[in-house]
Amino acid sequence: MEVEKDAAPAAIAEGGPGAAAADEGCACRHKATPRSAELQLDVQKRLNRAIGQLNGVKAMVEDNRYCGEVLTQLAAAESAVRRVSEMLLAEHMRTCVVEEIRAGNDEVVDEVMALMRRFSK
């Protein structure tokens, strides 16, 4: 399914979050403020570790390993992914949300509340 150039979200079309770096033909948005190199490296390292853990779980299932051991490794991978989510949510609050509120867009608070509900489960 192709995305039309004019099908960008209204917030982007109206100069909202991600408007500065919106790609043509892409419904995704980009941060106005880049993430620090330190955060980028830390997130990449943690994601690679979680991917490795999941590959290990896959191998354990293929090897018919004991369920308890598989579940323990799944919990470790889930915890690793959750930590990355927490880090990115904190970064989002410090940069994107602050920038949007300073620009007068207090609707971003609703987005933050939805994100917090999603990740507090």
C-alpha positions in Angstrom: 0.0 0.0 0.0 1.5 3.4 -1.0 1.2 6.4 1.2 0.4 9.6 -0.7 2.6 12.6 -0.1 -0.4 14.6 1.1 -1.5 11.9 3.5 0.9 13.2 6.3 -0.6 13.5 9.7 -2.3 16.9 10.4 0.2 17.7 13.1 3.1 17.5 10.6 1.3 19.4 7.9 0.5 22.1 10.5 4.0 22.4 11.8 3.5 20.0 14.8 5.9 17.4 16.2 8.2 16.1 13.5 7.2 18.6 10.9 10.8 19.8 10.4 12.1 16.4 9.4 9.1 14.6 7.9 10.0 12.5 4.9 8.0 12.7 1.8 5.8 9.6 1.4 6.5 8.4 5.0 3.8 8.5 7.7 6.5 8.4 10.4 7.8 11.4 12.1 11.4 12.3 13.1 12.7 14.1 16.2 13.5 17.8 15.9 16.3 17.4 18.4 18.7 14.5 17.7 19.4 11.9 20.5 22.8 12.2 22.0 25.5 9.8 20.7 25.8 8.3 24.2 22.1 7.5 24.3 22.2 6.1 20.7 25.0 3.8 21.6 23.4 2.7 24.9 20.1 2.0 23.2 21.7 0.1 20.3 23.8 -2.0 22.8 20.7 -2.9 24.8 18.6 -3.7 21.8 21.4 -5.9 20.4 21.6 -7.7 23.8 17.8 -8.3 23.8 17.9 -9.6 20.2 20.7 -12.0 21.2 18.5 -13.1 24.2 15.5 -13.7 21.9 17.7 -15.6 19.4 18.8 -17.7 22.4 15.2 -18.3 23.4 14.4 -19.4 19.9 17.3 -21.9 19.9 16.1 -23.2 23.3 12.6 -23.8 21.9 14.0 -25.5 18.9 16.2 -27.7 21.2 13.1 -28.6 23.2 14.6 -27.1 26.4 12.8 -27.2 29.8 9.9 -24.7 29.9 11.1 -23.0 33.1 14.5 -22.2 31.6 12.9 -20.8 28.4 10.5 -18.6 30.5 13.4 -17.3 32.6 15.2 -16.2 29.4 12.1 -14.7 28.0 11.7 -12.7 31.2 15.2 -11.4 30.9 14.6 -10.3 27.2 11.4 -8.7 28.2 13.1 -6.8 31.0 15.8 -5.6 28.6 13.2 -4.3 26.1 11.2 -2.6 28.9 14.4 -0.8 30.1 15.0 0.6 26.6 11.4 1.7 26.5 11.9 3.5 29.8 15.0 5.2 28.5 13.3 6.4 25.4 10.2 7.6 27.2 12.4 9.7 29.5 14.2 11.1 26.5 10.9 11.9 24.9 9.8 13.8 28.0 13.0 15.7 28.2 13.1 16.7 24.5 10.1 16.3 22.3 7.5 17.0 25.0 9.3 20.0 26.5 9.7 21.4 23.0 6.1 21.0 22.1 4.8 22.5 25.4 7.2 25.5 24.9 5.8 25.9 21.4 2.3 26.1 22.9 1.1 22.5 21.9 -0.3 21.2 25.2 -2.0 18.4 23.3 1.3 16.5 23.6 0.3 15.8 27.3 -2.5 13.5 26.1 0.1 11.6 24.0 2.4 11.3 27.0 -0.4 10.0 29.2 -1.3 7.3 26.6 2.4 6.3 26.4 2.7 6.1 30.1 -0.4 4.0 30.3 1.0 1.7 27.7 4.3 1.2 29.4 3.1 1.0 33.0 1.4 -2.4 32.5 
